[in-house]
Amino acid sequence: MKPIKTRWNSYFNTFVRAAELHGPINGYIKCKLEEHSAVTATSRRRKNPARTRRQ
């Protein structure tokens, strides 16, 4: 949600909405980090890194 410059309360509403979404966003990020950690651990066990470095 983007605030509208001409209305002071649009900034307030933006901050209220951000506070409301704080929990769900943190949950989503935690889930994605756990998925990434699992993929990385699997790749390391196989000795087949997810990303290769090219020079």
A tleap script that builds the chain and sets N, CA, C and O, in Angstrom:
source leaprc.protein.ff14SB
mol = sequence {
  NMET LYS PRO ILE LYS THR ARG TRP ASN SER
  TYR PHE ASN THR PHE VAL ARG ALA ALA GLU
  LEU HIE GLY PRO ILE ASN GLY TYR ILE LYS
  CYS LYS LEU GLU GLU HIE SER ALA VAL THR
  ALA THR SER ARG ARG ARG LYS ASN PRO ALA
  ARG THR ARG ARG CGLN
}
set mol.1.N position { 0.855 -1.172 0.000 }
set mol.1.CA position { 0.000 0.000 0.000 }
set mol.1.C position { 0.897 1.229 0.000 }
set mol.1.O position { 1.770 1.361 0.858 }
set mol.2.N position { 0.692 2.111 -0.938 }
set mol.2.CA position { 1.506 3.314 -1.075 }
set mol.2.C position { 0.725 4.532 -0.580 }
set mol.2.O position { -0.426 4.730 -0.970 }
set mol.3.N position { 1.347 5.353 0.282 }
set mol.3.CA position { 0.633 6.536 0.773 }
set mol.3.C position { 0.444 7.595 -0.317 }
set mol.3.O position { 1.239 7.691 -1.252 }
set mol.4.N position { -0.605 8.372 -0.179 }
set mol.4.CA position { -0.884 9.479 -1.089 }
set mol.4.C position { -0.346 10.746 -0.441 }
set mol.4.O position { -0.660 11.024 0.717 }
set mol.5.N position { 0.457 11.519 -1.166 }
set mol.5.CA position { 1.149 12.674 -0.597 }
set mol.5.C position { 0.213 13.744 -0.050 }
set mol.5.O position { 0.577 14.439 0.899 }
set mol.6.N position { -0.969 13.896 -0.612 }
set mol.6.CA position { -1.852 14.995 -0.212 }
set mol.6.C position { -2.688 14.686 1.028 }
set mol.6.O position { -3.388 15.568 1.527 }
set mol.7.N position { -2.633 13.480 1.525 }
set mol.7.CA position { -3.458 13.116 2.682 }
set mol.7.C position { -2.583 12.599 3.808 }
set mol.7.O position { -1.928 11.565 3.670 }
set mol.8.N position { -2.573 13.319 4.926 }
set mol.8.CA position { -1.726 12.921 6.050 }
set mol.8.C position { -2.128 11.566 6.601 }
set mol.8.O position { -1.271 10.798 7.037 }
set mol.9.N position { -3.420 11.259 6.587 }
set mol.9.CA position { -3.863 10.002 7.181 }
set mol.9.C position { -3.516 8.789 6.318 }
set mol.9.O position { -3.585 7.658 6.798 }
set mol.10.N position { -3.146 9.005 5.058 }
set mol.10.CA position { -2.747 7.863 4.243 }
set mol.10.C position { -1.435 7.276 4.759 }
set mol.10.O position { -1.224 6.066 4.674 }
set mol.11.N position { -0.548 8.126 5.296 }
set mol.11.CA position { 0.681 7.620 5.912 }
set mol.11.C position { 0.339 6.808 7.159 }
set mol.11.O position { 0.895 5.732 7.377 }
set mol.12.N position { -0.566 7.322 7.963 }
set mol.12.CA position { -0.995 6.610 9.164 }
set mol.12.C position { -1.582 5.252 8.790 }
set mol.12.O position { -1.243 4.236 9.396 }
set mol.13.N position { -2.463 5.237 7.794 }
set mol.13.CA position { -3.082 3.985 7.365 }
set mol.13.C position { -2.052 3.002 6.825 }
set mol.13.O position { -2.182 1.795 7.025 }
set mol.14.N position { -1.028 3.510 6.140 }
set mol.14.CA position { 0.037 2.652 5.637 }
set mol.14.C position { 0.775 1.980 6.789 }
set mol.14.O position { 1.064 0.785 6.730 }
set mol.15.N position { 1.079 2.741 7.834 }
set mol.15.CA position { 1.772 2.173 8.988 }
set mol.15.C position { 0.888 1.179 9.741 }
set mol.15.O position { 1.375 0.158 10.226 }
set mol.16.N position { -0.391 1.471 9.837 }
set mol.16.CA position { -1.317 0.539 10.489 }
set mol.16.C position { -1.363 -0.768 9.712 }
set mol.16.O position { -1.313 -1.845 10.307 }
set mol.17.N position { -1.456 -0.685 8.398 }
set mol.17.CA position { -1.506 -1.895 7.560 }
set mol.17.C position { -0.208 -2.684 7.662 }
set mol.17.O position { -0.235 -3.913 7.716 }
set mol.18.N position { 0.926 -1.994 7.689 }
set mol.18.CA position { 2.219 -2.671 7.836 }
set mol.18.C position { 2.281 -3.414 9.171 }
set mol.18.O position { 2.796 -4.530 9.238 }
set mol.19.N position { 1.761 -2.801 10.225 }
set mol.19.CA position { 1.740 -3.456 11.536 }
set mol.19.C position { 0.835 -4.692 11.514 }
set mol.19.O position { 1.151 -5.702 12.143 }
set mol.20.N position { -0.277 -4.616 10.799 }
set mol.20.CA position { -1.188 -5.757 10.690 }
set mol.20.C position { -0.544 -6.917 9.944 }
set mol.20.O position { -0.772 -8.078 10.281 }
set mol.21.N position { 0.258 -6.607 8.936 }
set mol.21.CA position { 0.868 -7.644 8.102 }
set mol.21.C position { 2.203 -8.144 8.639 }
set mol.21.O position { 2.800 -9.051 8.059 }
set mol.22.N position { 2.675 -7.571 9.727 }
set mol.22.CA position { 3.977 -7.942 10.282 }
set mol.22.C position { 4.067 -9.441 10.577 }
set mol.22.O position { 5.035 -10.089 10.179 }
set mol.23.N position { 3.088 -9.987 11.257 }
set mol.23.CA position { 3.092 -11.410 11.612 }
set mol.23.C position { 3.054 -12.329 10.398 }
set mol.23.O position { 3.903 -13.212 10.278 }
set mol.24.N position { 2.089 -12.146 9.489 }
set mol.24.CA position { 2.041 -13.004 8.304 }
set mol.24.C position { 3.300 -12.915 7.434 }
set mol.24.O position { 3.747 -13.925 6.891 }
set mol.25.N position { 3.861 -11.738 7.302 }
set mol.25.CA position { 5.075 -11.590 6.496 }
set mol.25.C position { 6.232 -12.326 7.162 }
set mol.25.O position { 6.998 -13.011 6.483 }
set mol.26.N position { 6.368 -12.197 8.477 }
set mol.26.CA position { 7.427 -12.916 9.184 }
set mol.26.C position { 7.253 -14.427 9.054 }
set mol.26.O position { 8.236 -15.151 8.895 }
set mol.27.N position { 6.013 -14.907 9.119 }
set mol.27.CA position { 5.749 -16.332 8.947 }
set mol.27.C position { 6.142 -16.823 7.568 }
set mol.27.O position { 6.733 -17.895 7.433 }
set mol.28.N position { 5.820 -16.049 6.542 }
set mol.28.CA position { 6.176 -16.402 5.168 }
set mol.28.C position { 7.693 -16.453 5.003 }
set mol.28.O position { 8.225 -17.387 4.402 }
set mol.29.N position { 8.383 -15.453 5.534 }
set mol.29.CA position { 9.845 -15.408 5.431 }
set mol.29.C position { 10.460 -16.600 6.156 }
set mol.29.O position { 11.393 -17.218 5.644 }
set mol.30.N position { 9.950 -16.929 7.338 }
set mol.30.CA position { 10.471 -18.069 8.100 }
set mol.30.C position { 10.306 -19.359 7.304 }
set mol.30.O position { 11.226 -20.175 7.250 }
set mol.31.N position { 9.155 -19.546 6.693 }
set mol.31.CA position { 8.889 -20.738 5.887 }
set mol.31.C position { 9.863 -20.838 4.721 }
set mol.31.O position { 10.425 -21.905 4.471 }
set mol.32.N position { 10.066 -19.739 4.009 }
set mol.32.CA position { 10.974 -19.739 2.864 }
set mol.32.C position { 12.419 -19.974 3.290 }
set mol.32.O position { 13.164 -20.652 2.582 }
set mol.33.N position { 12.831 -19.426 4.439 }
set mol.33.CA position { 14.187 -19.656 4.932 }
set mol.33.C position { 14.391 -21.121 5.302 }
set mol.33.O position { 15.461 -21.677 5.055 }
set mol.34.N position { 13.379 -21.751 5.889 }
set mol.34.CA position { 13.471 -23.174 6.216 }
set mol.34.C position { 13.571 -24.014 4.952 }
set mol.34.O position { 14.349 -24.968 4.906 }
set mol.35.N position { 12.794 -23.674 3.921 }
set mol.35.CA position { 12.881 -24.387 2.646 }
set mol.35.C position { 14.272 -24.243 2.051 }
set mol.35.O position { 14.853 -25.220 1.577 }
set mol.36.N position { 14.804 -23.039 2.072 }
set mol.36.CA position { 16.132 -22.786 1.520 }
set mol.36.C position { 17.196 -23.566 2.291 }
set mol.36.O position { 18.107 -24.132 1.688 }
set mol.37.N position { 17.085 -23.599 3.610 }
set mol.37.CA position { 18.049 -24.334 4.432 }
set mol.37.C position { 18.014 -25.822 4.107 }
set mol.37.O position { 19.061 -26.467 4.043 }
set mol.38.N position { 16.827 -26.371 3.903 }
set mol.38.CA position { 16.697 -27.787 3.571 }
set mol.38.C position { 17.326 -28.090 2.216 }
set mol.38.O position { 18.016 -29.099 2.069 }
set mol.39.N position { 17.100 -27.238 1.235 }
set mol.39.CA position { 17.677 -27.438 -0.099 }
set mol.39.C position { 19.195 -27.322 -0.039 }
set mol.39.O position { 19.905 -28.119 -0.653 }
set mol.40.N position { 19.689 -26.345 0.691 }
set mol.40.CA position { 21.128 -26.146 0.812 }
set mol.40.C position { 21.776 -27.339 1.499 }
set mol.40.O position { 22.833 -27.797 1.065 }
set mol.41.N position { 21.167 -27.849 2.562 }
set mol.41.CA position { 21.714 -29.003 3.275 }
set mol.41.C position { 21.746 -30.227 2.374 }
set mol.41.O position { 22.719 -30.981 2.390 }
set mol.42.N position { 20.693 -30.434 1.589 }
set mol.42.CA position { 20.650 -31.563 0.666 }
set mol.42.C position { 21.733 -31.436 -0.391 }
set mol.42.O position { 22.391 -32.422 -0.724 }
set mol.43.N position { 21.925 -30.245 -0.918 }
set mol.43.CA position { 22.944 -30.017 -1.940 }
set mol.43.C position { 24.338 -30.273 -1.384 }
set mol.43.O position { 25.182 -30.851 -2.069 }
set mol.44.N position { 24.583 -29.855 -0.170 }
set mol.44.CA position { 25.901 -30.063 0.438 }
set mol.44.C position { 26.160 -31.537 0.696 }
set mol.44.O position { 27.288 -32.006 0.544 }
set mol.45.N position { 25.121 -32.275 1.088 }
set mol.45.CA position { 25.299 -33.711 1.322 }
set mol.45.C position { 25.658 -34.426 0.033 }
set mol.45.O position { 26.448 -35.369 0.044 }
set mol.46.N position { 25.091 -33.991 -1.062 }
set mol.46.CA position { 25.355 -34.607 -2.364 }
set mol.46.C position { 26.648 -34.095 -2.989 }
set mol.46.O position { 27.094 -34.599 -4.020 }
set mol.47.N position { 27.235 -33.104 -2.362 }
set mol.47.CA position { 28.421 -32.426 -2.897 }
set mol.47.C position { 28.136 -31.871 -4.286 }
set mol.47.O position { 28.990 -31.878 -5.172 }
set mol.48.N position { 26.921 -31.394 -4.443 }
set mol.48.CA position { 26.482 -30.787 -5.687 }
set mol.48.C position { 25.871 -29.439 -5.330 }
set mol.48.O position { 24.657 -29.347 -5.150 }
set mol.49.N position { 26.696 -28.377 -5.221 }
set mol.49.CA position { 26.168 -27.087 -4.768 }
set mol.49.C position { 25.059 -26.551 -5.660 }
set mol.49.O position { 25.042 -26.772 -6.870 }
set mol.50.N position { 24.148 -25.849 -5.035 }
set mol.50.CA position { 23.018 -25.271 -5.766 }
set mol.50.C position { 23.484 -24.237 -6.779 }
set mol.50.O position { 22.903 -24.115 -7.857 }
set mol.51.N position { 24.535 -23.488 -6.435 }
set mol.51.CA position { 25.076 -22.483 -7.352 }
set mol.51.C position { 26.547 -22.778 -7.579 }
set mol.51.O position { 27.274 -23.090 -6.635 }
set mol.52.N position { 26.979 -22.684 -8.796 }
set mol.52.CA position { 28.395 -22.878 -9.095 }
set mol.52.C position { 29.019 -21.538 -9.398 }
set mol.52.O position { 28.374 -20.645 -9.948 }
set mol.53.N position { 30.270 -21.407 -9.035 }
set mol.53.CA position { 30.989 -20.154 -9.256 }
set mol.53.C position { 31.744 -20.255 -10.579 }
set mol.53.O position { 32.517 -21.189 -10.793 }
set mol.54.N position { 31.517 -19.299 -11.454 }
set mol.54.CA position { 32.219 -19.252 -12.742 }
set mol.54.C position { 33.198 -18.103 -12.743 }
set mol.54.O position { 32.910 -17.019 -12.236 }
set mol.55.N position { 34.356 -18.352 -13.317 }
set mol.55.CA position { 35.380 -17.303 -13.385 }
set mol.55.C position { 35.726 -16.991 -14.810 }
set mol.55.O position { 36.570 -16.132 -15.066 }
savepdb mol mol.pdb
quit
